[in-house]
Amino acid sequence: MIKELQIDLNEMGAVIKALPHLARPSDRIAKEVLAFVCIMLFNANADVQSSLLYYFLHTREESFFAAIRNRMHLSALAIKER
């Protein structure tokens, strides 16, 4: 059941369409996007992995990695402030 839903959502392009939202300043949005990607990769779904790999290898999409880097930086600052 879960795998079929993952495949259906992946075929609709849901994962790839969700990734750019990581660049938004809202922590809540970024948290939900990351949770969605985690759910889509649950049980090492090969179809979703292949889609993500293809996306990263065949597009010049650096914004995803920049967004992850910025999120990590903000998290590190938040930890230091505690």
N, C-alpha and C positions, 0 to 999 in steps of 0.2 A: 504493500500500500504506500509506504513512504517513498520507496524508490520510484514508483510510477508517478507520484506527484512531483518529485524532484525532476524527473525527466520531462514531464509536461511543462513545468515552469521554466526549465532550461530551454526547451524548444521555443518558448515564447520570448526568450531573451531577457527574462526577469533579472538574472544575476548581473548580466552586463549592463543593463539599464540602471541597476541599483548602485553600482560602484561609484559613479560620479558624485553621488550624494555624500560620500565620505569627505569631500572637500568643503562641505557646508560648515559654518562655524558652530552649529548646534551640536552639543555633546549627545543629546538624546537621539538625534537623527543618526549620527555616526554609530552610536551603540546599537541601534536597531538594524542598521545596514550590516554591521559586523555579525550580529546575531543571525541575520538572514543568511549571510554567506556561510556561516558555520553550519546552519541547519541544512543548507543545500549540499554541503560537503560531507554531511553525516554519513557514516558507513563507507567512506571513501568512494563516493559516487564517481565512477569513471567518466560518465558523460559530462558531468559538471566540471570535473578536473580538466578534461579535454577542451571544453569551451573556454575556460579561464586561460589555459595555456595558449591556445590559439589566439585569444584576444591580446594577451600580453606580448606574444611573439610577432604578431602581424599588424599591430597598430602602434602608433607612436604616442601611446597614452602614458605620459609620465605623471599626469595629475594624480593617479591612484597612489603611486609611490611617494609623491610629494605630500599627499594628504596623510598617508600612514606615518611618514617621517614627522610631520607637524603634530599629529596626535601623540606620537611617542614623546616628542619634546614637551608638549603641554602636560602630559602625564608625569614626566620626570620633574617638571617644575612644581606640580601639585604635590608630589611626594616630598620634595625638598622643603616646601612651605610648612609641612606638618611638623 
